[in-house]
Amino acid sequence: MRSFRLVLAALALSGCARSMPSLTAPGLAASSTALESSTAMPLDFTVKRYPGGESHAISSDRGSVVLLDVWATWCEPCKDALPMYQDLAKHYSARGLKVYALNVDEDTRAVAPFLEETKVTLPVLLDANAEVSEKVLRVRGMPTTVLLDRQGRVRYVHEGFAEEYLSKYQAEIEELLAEPAK
């Protein structure tokens, strides 16, 4: 955590600060993590919905598999990822998948033009000051995709995005959808 803050401070001093460092920076590679479900605690946080500002508690999605895509308007790979996640939502929603685009932009005025440009209609959640992304999800860069099981536990985390990862995401979604709701 301390090194994360040092990186942000250095970026701020250089005039290049964004709300979070980008994984598209040279030397950083995409990675994924599978987590043991028996030791994970269900997530419990509340954020605002875009554009109306209504509260959304992630705990209200228990019983569904949830894909959270943490993104920002300044993130180039996010422009590719969000439309594909929208396709996943259409394909799997009837089986219990919910997909949310969790935005970390400090200024939300760029969200509407971004969504219009990418033709994305996914539900957008706002993470003011990246509080949830940084402290709860421990996101290190953009985009980061988090898959939650039906109990609300983090099961898979993917940093970065490339189209060839999509089949892996589909396999993980299929696995989580096949698990019984408790």
N, C-alpha and C positions, 0 to 999 in steps of 0.2 A: 504494500500500500504506500509505503514511504517513497519507493522508487517511482511509482505512478505519479505521485504529487510532484516529485522533482522533475519528471519529464514535462508535466503540464506547466510548471513554473518556468522551465527553460523555454518552452514554446511561447508562453505569454511574453517573456522578455524579448524574444526574437520577432514578435509581431505576427506569429503564425498560429496562434492558439485557436483551437476549436474546442467544443465542449469535451471531446475525447480524442486521443490520438488515433490516427487511421492505420488500419492493417495494410493499407496499400503502400505504405512507406517502404522504401528499399530495405531488404534484409529481414522482413517479417513475412512468415509463411502462414498459410491457413493451417488450422489444426482442428481436431475434434476430440471430444472426450465422452466416453460412456461412463455413467455413474451407477453405482450399486444402489438399487431402489430400496433395499431393506433398511439402509442407514440414513437415507435422505429424508429430511423433514418436508412436509408440504409447504409450498410458498404461500405467503400471506402478505400481500401489499395492495395498496389502493392508489390508482393514478386517475387522471382525468381523461375523458373521451374527447376527441377532436371531431367537429369544431365546437360543439355545444358546451363542453366543460363539465358534463355530468361525471360523477364519480364511478369508477369501475373497480370492484374488488376482484382480484384474480381468484379468490376462493369461490366466487360465484360460478366458476367454470368447472368445479369438481364434477366428475362423472364424464367429462369430455377429455380427449387428448388435445393439448394446446401447443401450438407452434407460435412462439414469440420471436419476431424478427426485430432486433434492435438496430435501428438505422438513423441516418441523418441526411438532410438534403444535400450536403456537400460531399457525400460519399458516392463515388462513381460506381463501385460494385453493387451498391444498393439499387441503382437504376435497373440492373439486370435481375437482381434477386427478387424484388417485390412482385413483379409481374408473374414470375414462376411460382411464388408462394400463393399468389391469387389463384393460379391454376390448380395448385394442390388443394386449396380451400374448396374450390368448385367440385373437384373430383371426390374428396373425402368427407365433405360436410355431412352428407346423409348418414355416414357411418360413425359420426361423433367427433370429427376434427374441427377445432376452432383455430383460426389464424388471426393474429393481431400484429400490426406494425407498430412497434414501440419506439416513438421518435424522441431523440435526445437534443434536438435543436434548442438553443437558448431563445431564439426569435422564431415564433411559429408562423410568421407571415410568409415564409418560403414554402410551407407545407402544401398549400393549395396549388400553386403553380407546379410543384414537383409531381403531385398526384395527377394533375391534368396532363402533364407531359408524358408520364409513364403509363397513363390510362389505368391506374390502380384505384380500386374501390374498396379495398380491405378496410376493416375497422381500424382506425388509428387511435392509439393511446399516447398520451403525452407524459414524458418523464422529466418534469421540471428539474433543471440543474443536474440531470443524470443521477439523481439520488438513488433510485431503484437499480438502475443499470450498474452503477459503480459499487454500491454498498451491499445490495441483495444478490444481484446476478453476477457480480464481479467481472463485468465486461471489460476487456482490455483494448478492443478496437472495433471498427466497423467493417462490414456488418457482422453481427454475432447472432446466431440462431440457437434458440433454446427450445427443446422439446420436453413437455411435461406429460407425465402419465395421468391416468384418470383420477388419481388421488391428489394430484397437484404437485408431485415431486419431480424435480429436475432429473431427467434420465439421460439426455444427450445435449452437449454444447458444441457448436461448430463456430469457429472463428474464420472469417473470410468467406468468400463465395466464388464458385466457378460452376458453370453449367454441368460439368461432368459429375459434380457431387449430388445432383438431383436424384439419381437412382439409389444412392445410399440413404438419403433422407426418406425416400419412399419406402424403403425396406424397414427403416426404423419406425416410421409412422404405421406401417402394416403391423409390425410387432406390437406396438403399443395399443393399437385398435383391437388386436386379437385378445389382449388381456381383459379379464372380466372386470366390470365396474363393481367396486365393493361398497 
